[in-house]
Amino acid sequence: MAHLLHIDSSIQGDASVSRRLTARAAAAWRAAHPDGTVTYRDLGADPLPHLDAAGGLAGMVPPGQHTPEQAASWARTREVVAEVAAADTVLLGLPLYNFGPPSSVKTWVDHLIAPGLSVNYETQTGLLGGREFIVLASRGGGYGAGTPREGWDHAEPWLPHGVSLTGLEPRFIAAELTLAPVRPPLAHLIPLAEESLAAAERAIDELWVPARV
């Protein structure tokens, strides 16, 4: 039975474009997998605790020697890895905050990289490869080639490197200029924003369409 892990991270609730995109993708996945099951995690509403000095080094300490704080941190890590390992498809909503990923996504990745769980400790090969990892990204501005802020998006370029040790390989679908409808100085970019969102929605709708022969 197919299984989907659906993760949101935006803090904007119903106003979030990334949540709109992940919801559309999850609906398309369910339509293509009517017998499938879904696990949902909301990093925006219920973020994981950041790794800290008290418990964050749990992955480097044998479980039998864990302090209570390390044991609690390692339990969260095991849960995060188990959710991904159980999924055939992972959907992640990735808004751009201050030119980088939300800290909640960075923390999720920090928990996901776990020796013995997601990474083979001896060979340093990933244990989570072979599953579909779709990232639905949203960006308030435009960061493409030739734009004034080309290269300022540090979320999308970071994520493939961030999860590389696990074997996950993200595929990105992005909507840009999402702030154009709500920021008067960007109003002239609304047509481009609408075009970008429509292109992202079309790409989502084609994700699980049966191949034509």
Accessible surface in RSA format (square Angstrom, percent):
REM  Atomic radii and reference values for relative SASA: ProtOr
REM  Chains: A
REM  Algorithm: Lee & Richards
REM  Probe-radius: 1.40
REM  Slices: 20
REM RES _ NUM      All-atoms   Total-Side   Main-Chain    Non-polar    All polar
REM                ABS   REL    ABS   REL    ABS   REL    ABS   REL    ABS   REL
RES MET A   1   174.75  90.5  91.81  60.8  82.94 197.5  96.73  82.2  78.01 103.4
RES ALA A   2    28.93  26.6  18.00  27.8  10.93  24.9  21.12  29.7   7.81  20.7
RES HIS A   3    29.49  16.1  29.49  20.5   0.00   0.0  23.15  23.9   6.34   7.4
RES LEU A   4     0.00   0.0   0.00   0.0   0.00   0.0   0.00   0.0   0.00   0.0
RES LEU A   5     0.00   0.0   0.00   0.0   0.00   0.0   0.00   0.0   0.00   0.0
RES HIS A   6    15.84   8.7  15.84  11.0   0.00   0.0  12.24  12.6   3.61   4.2
RES ILE A   7     0.00   0.0   0.00   0.0   0.00   0.0   0.00   0.0   0.00   0.0
RES ASP A   8     6.12   4.3   6.11   6.1   0.01   0.0   0.01   0.0   6.11   6.1
RES SER A   9     0.56   0.5   0.00   0.0   0.56   1.3   0.00   0.0   0.56   0.8
RES SER A  10     2.21   1.9   2.04   2.7   0.17   0.4   0.14   0.3   2.07   2.9
RES ILE A  11   131.45  74.8  99.00  73.8  32.45  78.2 104.43  75.2  27.01  73.3
RES GLN A  12    98.63  55.2  80.37  58.7  18.26  43.5  22.85  48.6  75.78  57.5
RES GLY A  13    37.23  45.9   0.00   N/A  37.23  45.9  34.49  94.6   2.74   6.1
RES ASP A  14   162.48 113.8 122.86 122.3  39.62  93.7  45.90 108.0 116.57 116.3
RES ALA A  15    79.27  72.9  46.78  72.2  32.48  73.9  59.38  83.6  19.89  52.7
RES SER A  16     8.24   7.0   1.10   1.5   7.14  16.4   3.52   7.5   4.73   6.6
RES VAL A  17    32.96  21.7  28.11  25.4   4.85  11.7  28.65  24.9   4.30  11.7
RES SER A  18     0.62   0.5   0.34   0.5   0.28   0.6   0.00   0.0   0.62   0.9
RES ARG A  19    43.17  18.1  40.74  20.8   2.43   5.8  20.76  28.4  22.40  13.6
RES ARG A  20   127.43  53.5 116.30  59.3  11.13  26.5  47.89  65.5  79.54  48.2
RES LEU A  21     0.07   0.0   0.07   0.1   0.00   0.0   0.07   0.1   0.00   0.0
RES THR A  22     0.12   0.1   0.12   0.1   0.00   0.0   0.00   0.0   0.12   0.2
RES ALA A  23    55.64  51.2  48.31  74.6   7.33  16.7  50.61  71.3   5.03  13.3
RES ARG A  24    94.21  39.6  85.79  43.7   8.42  20.0  26.62  36.4  67.59  41.0
RES ALA A  25     0.00   0.0   0.00   0.0   0.00   0.0   0.00   0.0   0.00   0.0
RES ALA A  26     1.35   1.2   1.35   2.1   0.00   0.0   1.35   1.9   0.00   0.0
RES ALA A  27    57.73  53.1  50.06  77.3   7.67  17.4  52.64  74.1   5.09  13.5
RES ALA A  28    25.67  23.6  15.10  23.3  10.56  24.0  22.40  31.5   3.27   8.7
RES TRP A  29     1.47   0.6   1.47   0.7   0.00   0.0   0.44   0.2   1.03   1.7
RES ARG A  30   116.67  49.0 113.02  57.6   3.65   8.7  50.58  69.1  66.09  40.1
RES ALA A  31    83.96  77.2  50.35  77.7  33.61  76.5  62.60  88.2  21.36  56.6
RES ALA A  32    45.22  41.6  12.43  19.2  32.79  74.6  23.08  32.5  22.14  58.7
RES HIS A  33    53.33  29.1  46.02  32.0   7.31  18.7  24.41  25.2  28.92  33.6
RES PRO A  34   110.60  80.6  77.30  70.5  33.30 121.0  82.76  68.3  27.84 173.0
RES ASP A  35   113.53  79.5 102.47 102.0  11.06  26.1  33.49  78.8  80.05  79.8
RES GLY A  36    22.81  28.1   0.00   N/A  22.81  28.1   0.31   0.9  22.50  50.4
RES THR A  37    61.64  43.8  57.28  58.1   4.36  10.4  53.67  72.1   7.97  12.0
RES VAL A  38    48.16  31.7  15.33  13.9  32.84  79.1  15.33  13.3  32.84  89.1
RES THR A  39    42.22  30.0  38.50  39.0   3.72   8.9  23.77  31.9  18.45  27.9
RES TYR A  40   107.92  50.4  79.42  45.2  28.50  74.2  72.10  54.2  35.82  44.2
RES ARG A  41    28.73  12.1  24.91  12.7   3.81   9.1  11.25  15.4  17.48  10.6
RES ASP A  42    30.27  21.2  24.33  24.2   5.94  14.0  10.97  25.8  19.30  19.2
RES LEU A  43     0.81   0.4   0.00   0.0   0.81   2.0   0.00   0.0   0.81   2.2
RES GLY A  44    19.42  23.9   0.00   N/A  19.42  23.9   2.27   6.2  17.15  38.4
RES ALA A  45    81.13  74.6  43.11  66.5  38.01  86.5  52.53  74.0  28.59  75.7
RES ASP A  46   101.55  71.1  98.87  98.4   2.69   6.4  23.74  55.9  77.81  77.6
RES PRO A  47    75.18  54.8  61.55  56.1  13.62  49.5  61.55  50.8  13.62  84.7
RES LEU A  48    13.90   7.7   9.36   6.7   4.55  11.4  10.38   7.3   3.53   9.5
RES PRO A  49    62.45  45.5  50.32  45.9  12.13  44.1  61.79  51.0   0.66   4.1
RES HIS A  50   109.29  59.7  95.66  66.5  13.63  34.9  60.56  62.4  48.72  56.7
RES LEU A  51    73.36  40.9  45.98  32.9  27.38  68.8  47.90  33.6  25.47  68.5
RES ASP A  52    87.12  61.0  73.21  72.9  13.91  32.9  39.14  92.1  47.97  47.8
RES ALA A  53   105.37  96.9  68.97 106.4  36.39  82.8  79.22 111.6  26.15  69.3
RES ALA A  54    54.71  50.3  35.62  55.0  19.09  43.4  47.07  66.3   7.64  20.2
RES GLY A  55     3.10   3.8   0.00   N/A   3.10   3.8   2.94   8.1   0.16   0.4
RES GLY A  56    19.09  23.5   0.00   N/A  19.09  23.5   3.07   8.4  16.02  35.9
RES LEU A  57   101.24  56.4 100.31  71.8   0.92   2.3 101.06  71.0   0.17   0.5
RES ALA A  58     3.27   3.0   2.42   3.7   0.86   1.9   2.42   3.4   0.86   2.3
RES GLY A  59    28.80  35.5   0.00   N/A  28.80  35.5   8.66  23.8  20.14  45.1
RES MET A  60   159.71  82.7 123.65  81.8  36.06  85.9 109.78  93.3  49.93  66.2
RES VAL A  61    38.88  25.6  32.64  29.5   6.24  15.0  34.12  29.6   4.76  12.9
RES PRO A  62    72.50  52.8  66.12  60.3   6.38  23.2  71.51  59.0   0.99   6.2
RES PRO A  63    94.37  68.8  81.33  74.1  13.05  47.4  81.79  67.5  12.58  78.2
RES GLY A  64    82.32 101.5   0.00   N/A  82.32 101.5  42.97 117.9  39.36  88.1
RES GLN A  65   126.74  70.9 104.12  76.1  22.62  53.8  38.70  82.4  88.04  66.8
RES HIS A  66    31.93  17.4   7.24   5.0  24.68  63.1   3.18   3.3  28.74  33.4
RES THR A  67    59.92  42.6  55.42  56.2   4.50  10.7  59.64  80.1   0.27   0.4
RES PRO A  68   111.30  81.1  97.39  88.8  13.91  50.6 105.30  86.9   5.99  37.2
RES GLU A  69    92.36  53.0  85.52  64.7   6.84  16.3  37.11  71.8  55.26  45.1
RES GLN A  70    22.85  12.8  22.85  16.7   0.00   0.0   0.00   0.0  22.85  17.3
RES ALA A  71    48.47  44.6  41.47  64.0   7.00  15.9  43.12  60.7   5.35  14.2
RES ALA A  72    46.18  42.5  36.57  56.4   9.61  21.9  44.76  63.0   1.42   3.7
RES SER A  73     7.04   5.9   7.04   9.4   0.00   0.0   3.02   6.4   4.01   5.6
RES TRP A  74    32.43  13.0  32.30  15.6   0.13   0.3  30.57  16.3   1.86   3.0
RES ALA A  75    57.81  53.2  48.09  74.2   9.72  22.1  51.77  72.9   6.03  16.0
RES ARG A  76    74.47  31.3  73.71  37.6   0.76   1.8  24.84  34.0  49.63  30.1
RES THR A  77     8.35   5.9   8.35   8.5   0.00   0.0   2.03   2.7   6.32   9.6
RES ARG A  78   128.06  53.8 124.18  63.3   3.88   9.2  29.91  40.9  98.15  59.5
RES GLU A  79    91.68  52.6  84.01  63.6   7.66  18.2  32.21  62.3  59.46  48.5
RES VAL A  80     0.13   0.1   0.06   0.1   0.07   0.2   0.06   0.0   0.07   0.2
RES VAL A  81     8.25   5.4   8.25   7.5   0.00   0.0   8.25   7.2   0.00   0.0
RES ALA A  82    57.38  52.8  48.50  74.8   8.88  20.2  54.11  76.2   3.26   8.6
RES GLU A  83    30.85  17.7  25.33  19.2   5.52  13.1  17.61  34.1  13.24  10.8
RES VAL A  84     0.05   0.0   0.05   0.0   0.00   0.0   0.05   0.0   0.00   0.0
RES ALA A  85    49.40  45.4  33.53  51.7  15.87  36.1  33.76  47.5  15.64  41.4
RES ALA A  86    65.70  60.4  39.40  60.8  26.30  59.8  51.39  72.4  14.31  37.9
RES ALA A  87     2.59   2.4   0.00   0.0   2.59   5.9   0.66   0.9   1.93   5.1
RES ASP A  88    75.15  52.6  66.98  66.7   8.17  19.3  23.98  56.4  51.17  51.0
RES THR A  89     5.53   3.9   5.53   5.6   0.00   0.0   0.00   0.0   5.53   8.4
RES VAL A  90     0.00   0.0   0.00   0.0   0.00   0.0   0.00   0.0   0.00   0.0
RES LEU A  91     0.00   0.0   0.00   0.0   0.00   0.0   0.00   0.0   0.00   0.0
RES LEU A  92     0.00   0.0   0.00   0.0   0.00   0.0   0.00   0.0   0.00   0.0
RES GLY A  93     0.00   0.0   0.00   N/A   0.00   0.0   0.00   0.0   0.00   0.0
RES LEU A  94     2.64   1.5   0.89   0.6   1.75   4.4   0.89   0.6   1.75   4.7
RES PRO A  95     8.62   6.3   8.62   7.9   0.00   0.0   8.62   7.1   0.00   0.0
RES LEU A  96    24.03  13.4   4.62   3.3  19.41  48.8   4.70   3.3  19.33  52.0
RES TYR A  97    55.01  25.7  47.11  26.8   7.90  20.6  49.68  37.3   5.33   6.6
RES ASN A  98   146.26 100.9 115.06 111.2  31.20  75.1  31.55  75.9 114.71 110.9
RES PHE A  99    65.14  32.6  62.75  38.9   2.38   6.2  63.28  38.4   1.86   5.3
RES GLY A 100    12.10  14.9   0.00   N/A  12.10  14.9  12.10  33.2   0.00   0.0
RES PRO A 101    33.24  24.2  20.97  19.1  12.28  44.6  20.97  17.3  12.28  76.3
RES PRO A 102     6.66   4.9   4.77   4.4   1.89   6.9   6.66   5.5   0.00   0.0
RES SER A 103    70.21  59.3  59.00  78.7  11.21  25.8  35.19  74.9  35.02  49.1
RES SER A 104    11.84  10.0  10.52  14.0   1.32   3.0   9.50  20.2   2.34   3.3
RES VAL A 105     0.00   0.0   0.00   0.0   0.00   0.0   0.00   0.0   0.00   0.0
RES LYS A 106    88.92  43.4  88.92  54.6   0.00   0.0  61.60  55.4  27.32  29.1
RES THR A 107     4.64   3.3   4.63   4.7   0.01   0.0   0.32   0.4   4.32   6.5
RES TRP A 108     0.17   0.1   0.17   0.1   0.00   0.0   0.01   0.0   0.16   0.3
RES VAL A 109     2.81   1.9   2.81   2.5   0.00   0.0   2.81   2.4   0.00   0.0
RES ASP A 110    43.25  30.3  33.16  33.0  10.10  23.9   6.07  14.3  37.18  37.1
RES HIS A 111     1.68   0.9   0.82   0.6   0.87   2.2   1.61   1.7   0.07   0.1
RES LEU A 112     0.00   0.0   0.00   0.0   0.00   0.0   0.00   0.0   0.00   0.0
RES ILE A 113    53.93  30.7  41.51  30.9  12.42  29.9  41.51  29.9  12.42  33.7
RES ALA A 114     0.79   0.7   0.40   0.6   0.39   0.9   0.79   1.1   0.00   0.0
RES PRO A 115    49.74  36.3  40.63  37.0   9.11  33.1  40.96  33.8   8.78  54.6
RES GLY A 116    52.08  64.2   0.00   N/A  52.08  64.2  28.02  76.9  24.05  53.9
RES LEU A 117    43.77  24.4  29.46  21.1  14.31  36.0  32.19  22.6  11.58  31.2
RES SER A 118     0.00   0.0   0.00   0.0   0.00   0.0   0.00   0.0   0.00   0.0
RES VAL A 119     4.82   3.2   4.82   4.4   0.00   0.0   4.82   4.2   0.00   0.0
RES ASN A 120    51.62  35.6  48.93  47.3   2.69   6.5   3.77   9.1  47.85  46.2
RES TYR A 121   157.39  73.5 147.05  83.7  10.34  26.9  98.63  74.1  58.76  72.4
RES GLU A 122   159.85  91.8 124.96  94.5  34.89  83.1  44.75  86.6 115.10  94.0
RES THR A 123    84.66  60.2  59.12  59.9  25.53  60.9  65.97  88.6  18.68  28.2
RES GLN A 124    99.67  55.7  85.38  62.4  14.29  34.0  47.71 101.6  51.96  39.4
RES THR A 125    75.57  53.7  71.62  72.6   3.95   9.4  65.01  87.3  10.56  16.0
RES GLY A 126    30.57  37.7   0.00   N/A  30.57  37.7   0.00   0.0  30.57  68.5
RES LEU A 127    87.26  48.6  58.74  42.0  28.52  71.7  64.28  45.1  22.99  61.9
RES LEU A 128     3.11   1.7   3.11   2.2   0.00   0.0   3.11   2.2   0.00   0.0
RES GLY A 129    36.64  45.2   0.00   N/A  36.64  45.2  17.30  47.5  19.34  43.3
RES GLY A 130    94.31 116.3   0.00   N/A  94.31 116.3  44.81 123.0  49.50 110.9
RES ARG A 131    53.31  22.4  35.77  18.2  17.54  41.8   8.18  11.2  45.13  27.4
RES GLU A 132    61.61  35.4  50.23  38.0  11.38  27.1  32.52  62.9  29.09  23.8
RES PHE A 133     3.34   1.7   0.00   0.0   3.34   8.7   0.00   0.0   3.34   9.6
RES ILE A 134     2.18   1.2   2.18   1.6   0.00   0.0   2.18   1.6   0.00   0.0
RES VAL A 135     0.00   0.0   0.00   0.0   0.00   0.0   0.00   0.0   0.00   0.0
RES LEU A 136     0.00   0.0   0.00   0.0   0.00   0.0   0.00   0.0   0.00   0.0
RES ALA A 137     2.37   2.2   2.37   3.7   0.00   0.0   2.37   3.3   0.00   0.0
RES SER A 138     8.80   7.4   7.49  10.0   1.31   3.0   1.28   2.7   7.53  10.5
RES ARG A 139    28.56  12.0  27.76  14.1   0.81   1.9   3.83   5.2  24.74  15.0
RES GLY A 140    13.93  17.2   0.00   N/A  13.93  17.2   6.76  18.5   7.18  16.1
RES GLY A 141    18.16  22.4   0.00   N/A  18.16  22.4  16.37  44.9   1.79   4.0
RES GLY A 142    19.88  24.5   0.00   N/A  19.88  24.5   7.39  20.3  12.49  28.0
RES TYR A 143    27.36  12.8  16.16   9.2  11.20  29.1   4.07   3.1  23.28  28.7
RES GLY A 144    33.54  41.4   0.00   N/A  33.54  41.4  33.24  91.2   0.31   0.7
RES ALA A 145    95.92  88.2  62.25  96.1  33.67  76.6  62.94  88.6  32.98  87.4
RES GLY A 146    74.02  91.3   0.00   N/A  74.02  91.3  39.56 108.6  34.47  77.2
RES THR A 147    47.12  33.5  37.18  37.7   9.94  23.7  39.33  52.8   7.79  11.8
RES PRO A 148   139.99 102.0 101.29  92.3  38.70 140.7 114.61  94.6  25.38 157.7
RES ARG A 149   112.11  47.1 111.89  57.0   0.22   0.5  20.31  27.8  91.80  55.6
RES GLU A 150    97.88  56.2  79.96  60.5  17.92  42.7  22.83  44.2  75.05  61.3
RES GLY A 151    51.32  63.3   0.00   N/A  51.32  63.3  37.26 102.3  14.06  31.5
RES TRP A 152   110.00  44.1 109.75  53.1   0.25   0.6  88.14  47.0  21.86  35.5
RES ASP A 153    15.79  11.1  13.57  13.5   2.22   5.3   8.00  18.8   7.79   7.8
RES HIS A 154   107.69  58.9 104.41  72.6   3.27   8.4  64.80  66.8  42.88  49.9
RES ALA A 155     3.30   3.0   3.30   5.1   0.00   0.0   3.30   4.7   0.00   0.0
RES GLU A 156    49.79  28.6  48.82  36.9   0.97   2.3  11.61  22.4  38.19  31.2
RES PRO A 157    77.02  56.1  64.89  59.2  12.13  44.1  74.98  61.9   2.04  12.7
RES TRP A 158    55.20  22.2  48.45  23.5   6.74  15.8  44.97  24.0  10.22  16.6
RES LEU A 159     0.00   0.0   0.00   0.0   0.00   0.0   0.00   0.0   0.00   0.0
RES PRO A 160    46.87  34.2  42.47  38.7   4.40  16.0  42.81  35.3   4.06  25.2
RES HIS A 161   142.36  77.8 130.16  90.5  12.20  31.2  81.35  83.8  61.01  71.0
RES GLY A 162    13.14  16.2   0.00   N/A  13.14  16.2  11.79  32.3   1.35   3.0
RES VAL A 163     0.00   0.0   0.00   0.0   0.00   0.0   0.00   0.0   0.00   0.0
RES SER A 164    65.13  55.0  46.10  61.5  19.02  43.8  34.06  72.5  31.07  43.5
RES LEU A 165    81.03  45.1  77.80  55.7   3.23   8.1  80.87  56.8   0.16   0.4
RES THR A 166     0.00   0.0   0.00   0.0   0.00   0.0   0.00   0.0   0.00   0.0
RES GLY A 167    25.81  31.8   0.00   N/A  25.81  31.8  19.32  53.0   6.49  14.5
RES LEU A 168     4.07   2.3   0.23   0.2   3.84   9.6   1.01   0.7   3.06   8.2
RES GLU A 169   144.89  83.2 130.44  98.7  14.45  34.4  46.03  89.0  98.86  80.7
RES PRO A 170    23.58  17.2   3.54   3.2  20.04  72.8   3.54   2.9  20.04 124.5
RES ARG A 171   127.42  53.5 122.36  62.4   5.06  12.0  50.41  68.9  77.01  46.7
RES PHE A 172    48.08  24.1  22.56  14.0  25.52  66.4  22.58  13.7  25.50  73.0
RES ILE A 173    10.95   6.2   7.29   5.4   3.66   8.8  10.95   7.9   0.00   0.0
RES ALA A 174    28.57  26.3  10.06  15.5  18.51  42.1  10.06  14.2  18.51  49.0
RES ALA A 175     0.25   0.2   0.25   0.4   0.00   0.0   0.25   0.3   0.00   0.0
RES GLU A 176    35.61  20.4  34.67  26.2   0.94   2.2  10.21  19.7  25.40  20.7
RES LEU A 177    20.98  11.7  20.98  15.0   0.00   0.0  20.98  14.7   0.00   0.0
RES THR A 178    33.56  23.9  16.52  16.7  17.03  40.6  11.97  16.1  21.59  32.6
RES LEU A 179    54.55  30.4  54.55  39.0   0.00   0.0  54.55  38.3   0.00   0.0
RES ALA A 180     1.34   1.2   0.00   0.0   1.34   3.1   0.00   0.0   1.34   3.6
RES PRO A 181    83.15  60.6  53.29  48.6  29.85 108.5  53.64  44.3  29.50 183.4
RES VAL A 182   104.08  68.5  77.42  70.1  26.66  64.2  84.85  73.7  19.23  52.2
RES ARG A 183   124.42  52.2 123.62  63.0   0.80   1.9  25.71  35.1  98.71  59.8
RES PRO A 184   113.38  82.6  94.16  85.8  19.22  69.9 101.17  83.5  12.21  75.9
RES PRO A 185   104.41  76.1  79.70  72.6  24.71  89.8  92.86  76.7  11.55  71.8
RES LEU A 186    46.60  26.0  46.60  33.3   0.00   0.0  46.60  32.7   0.00   0.0
RES ALA A 187    48.01  44.1  41.62  64.2   6.38  14.5  41.79  58.8   6.22  16.5
RES HIS A 188   137.27  75.0 106.06  73.7  31.21  79.8  90.79  93.6  46.49  54.1
RES LEU A 189    39.36  21.9  39.36  28.2   0.00   0.0  39.36  27.6   0.00   0.0
RES ILE A 190    52.41  29.8  52.41  39.0   0.00   0.0  52.41  37.7   0.00   0.0
RES PRO A 191    87.76  64.0  81.36  74.2   6.40  23.3  83.17  68.7   4.59  28.5
RES LEU A 192    95.84  53.4  93.03  66.6   2.81   7.1  93.03  65.3   2.81   7.6
RES ALA A 193     6.91   6.4   5.02   7.7   1.89   4.3   5.45   7.7   1.46   3.9
RES GLU A 194   106.58  61.2 100.32  75.9   6.26  14.9  39.55  76.5  67.04  54.7
RES GLU A 195   112.99  64.9 105.23  79.6   7.76  18.5  40.58  78.5  72.41  59.1
RES SER A 196    25.91  21.9  18.07  24.1   7.84  18.1  18.32  39.0   7.59  10.6
RES LEU A 197    33.51  18.7  33.51  24.0   0.00   0.0  33.51  23.5   0.00   0.0
RES ALA A 198    37.86  34.8  35.60  54.9   2.26   5.1  37.07  52.2   0.79   2.1
RES ALA A 199    43.47  40.0  37.70  58.2   5.76  13.1  38.33  54.0   5.14  13.6
RES ALA A 200     3.05   2.8   0.00   0.0   3.05   6.9   2.60   3.7   0.45   1.2
RES GLU A 201    23.62  13.6  23.62  17.9   0.00   0.0   2.69   5.2  20.93  17.1
RES ARG A 202   136.03  57.1 134.22  68.4   1.81   4.3  63.54  86.8  72.49  43.9
RES ALA A 203    28.78  26.5  23.94  36.9   4.84  11.0  27.88  39.3   0.90   2.4
RES ILE A 204     0.06   0.0   0.00   0.0   0.06   0.1   0.00   0.0   0.06   0.2
RES ASP A 205    63.34  44.4  50.61  50.4  12.73  30.1  25.99  61.2  37.35  37.3
RES GLU A 206   121.40  69.7 106.42  80.5  14.98  35.7  36.59  70.8  84.81  69.2
RES LEU A 207    22.88  12.7   0.14   0.1  22.73  57.1   1.83   1.3  21.05  56.6
RES TRP A 208    40.41  16.2  20.42   9.9  19.99  46.9  27.56  14.7  12.85  20.8
RES VAL A 209    70.68  46.5  51.14  46.3  19.54  47.1  53.21  46.2  17.47  47.4
RES PRO A 210   113.22  82.5  97.34  88.7  15.89  57.7 109.04  90.0   4.19  26.0
RES ALA A 211    93.90  86.3  61.24  94.5  32.66  74.3  70.86  99.8  23.04  61.0
RES ARG A 212   213.60  89.7 178.35  90.9  35.25  83.9  77.10 105.4 136.50  82.7
RES VAL A 213   189.49 124.7 115.79 104.8  73.70 177.6 151.29 131.5  38.20 103.6
END  Absolute sums over single chains surface
CHAIN  1 A    11108.6       8503.1       2605.5       6631.4       4477.2
END  Absolute sums over all chains
TOTAL         11108.6       8503.1       2605.5       6631.4       4477.2
